[in-house]
Amino acid sequence: MRIATSLSILLFASNAFAQEGAPALRHYYPVPASSPPKTVETDVCVYGGTPGGVMMAIQAKRMGKSAVLVVFRKHVGGMTSGGLSAVDLGRGDSIGGMAKEFLTRVGKTRGFLPSKAEETFRDMLKEAGVPVYFEHRLKDVTKEGSKITAITMENGNVFKAKIYADATYEGDLFAKAGVSFHVGREANAVYKETLNGVQFRDQHQFVKPVDPFKIPGDPKSGLLWGISADDSGKQGDGDKKLQTYNFRMFFSNAPDRLPFPKPKSYDRDKYLLLLRYIKLNPPIPLQLHVGDSNNQGGFSTDHIGANYAWPEGDYATREKIFQDHVDYQQGLMWFWANDPEVPAALQAKVKAWGLTKGEFPETGGWPHELYVREGRRMISDYVMTEHECKSAKVAEDSVGLASYNMDSHNCQRVVIKGLVRNEGDVQVGCPKPYPVSYRSIVPKEAECANLFVPVCLSSTHIAYGSIRMEPVFMILGQASGTAASMAIDKGLSAIPFV
């Protein structure tokens, strides 16, 4: 049957998260099967509630097409409503279209409340008349030849569309559709780059020498927690490692702030390296200010080396990784504020802060979204590289501009010449805004002819580090919605950029 794009199903199946006995902070949790299962037919089906997905669905609807947004959990807006409100704009004058509309409506270009961001996304969806199907987890993709004909969810519901979009941070839909992809870092030699692969640099680094061994100076005693014994690889080598994930906590120093929670599985051993480091009196590797708090310094909120299995992991695997990140970061904050060996002055500074009351109320003030900075990356007919970022090569089929630094967080923590060293952090500027290729947001036609990928687009690790900013995802989502609508008008699965 065909379900009209009404607002009556905007909150379809969204209450399972609050079911009795369900943990408050989960990535993957049980959702009842749809009884009976429903088949939804539409022009455009967008899977993924990221800003790119939201904007694609809205744009398709604004252009007169029926469109639905299918979301893994019960929130829309991805990291933009999940704590990342210190928006990485790059060049502000490169942000236009619906990305600029969103930032205007939310009231600030940086530092807005996460709740205000989600409210704005929901308002835009409601105004456009886009139905949102919450708590729908992809199970299967059905294809005929190179075209997707249906996607089936774990709860039994089926979505049939003329054109689909994978707007997830992981690339789950295109992977199930048989589209080529890469996970990890390409070697510099693959695309003749200089900033890809293993990179030993000085940002977010230990600025004072730290012994890595449990008993200082004794390699036989073993390594402190969080340090890898693996070979780090050589500068420029490719590997399967990923830049780190974290939660973007939203801090407050107001009297009604929420204290940092102590995780049930708190393990002090995880922070012995940090304790050894802070006793050397380095700059505090922690951002203490009102609002969005990111990783800072050599040992901070980034959980280095703990995310490698996320992109290709099943939902249960991701839930384990999610909980490990919760335990690590909540434990980190508890350690800072309460451990008796942390200098009293530092303890006092951290205790003056907490989580913002009223933000993320269903999870006790803790962000519900893990910052998946990088998952799978599609490989299509055009791969964005550092050459485009540097404007040494220009994509002629532009669908939007990117401009932020080529930015990667650290990928591993290893021992180099007897000392702890982080590896993988890159922060190299782009000389000017540069075009993103249309061919980088659509798969090779032989692999999948009716799919758009505005988030896990075709790019190298280091180019993705520049492109992966939330406003750019909005821009590419809007472009995808426009192209999808044009393709439907012309009776095509996808159209070349002309």
QUITA-V755877 format. One record per helix or strand of 2 or more residues. SS is the DSSP state (2 for helix, 1 for strand). FROM is the first residue (numbers start at 1). LEN is the number of residues. If there is no record, write none. Layout:
ss,from,len
SS,FROM,LEN
SS,FROM,LEN
This chain:
ss,from,len
2,16,3
1,39,9
2,51,12
1,67,4
2,78,3
2,92,3
2,97,10
2,114,15
1,131,3
1,138,7
1,147,7
1,158,9
2,172,5
1,181,2
2,188,4
1,213,3
1,218,6
1,249,4
2,268,11
1,291,3
2,315,24
2,344,8
1,354,2
2,361,3
1,377,2
2,386,4
1,398,5
1,406,3
1,412,5
1,419,5
1,426,3
1,434,4
2,438,3
1,451,2
2,461,7
2,470,20
